[in-house]
Amino acid sequence: MLPLGVPDVGAVFGPYTYLASEVAFGALAFALLYRAGALRRAGVTVAALYPVAYVWDWYTLTIGVFAIQLRTGVDFLGIPVEEHIFMVVVPALVVAFHETIHGQD
């Protein structure tokens, strides 16, 4: 049950809810990185973190730590495609905020 006032986007996007949220936050990350001139730095950070994030994600999904309900059902290399996107978007968004807040003017 959702808290009062929180819209149920799952009712709108159904199995594409997780993917839609990744696209929205990925677009935000891209825009901030582009504005900060930090696309390359973010790419290096994402590439460095991705292997660790993949193993961690695969393991936690395999042992049943969490399950993803509103997803496409498409798996790639043993995990949902949305999780691959998540592993790119999260570090990119962190770098984007860092560069936006602390980058050079």
ABEGO torsion letter per residue (X at the ends): XBBBGBBBAAAAAEAAAAAAAAAAAAAAAAAAAAAAGAAAAAAAAAAAAAAAAAAAAAAAAAAGABBBABBAGBBBGGBBAAAAAAAAAAAAAAAAAAAAAABBX
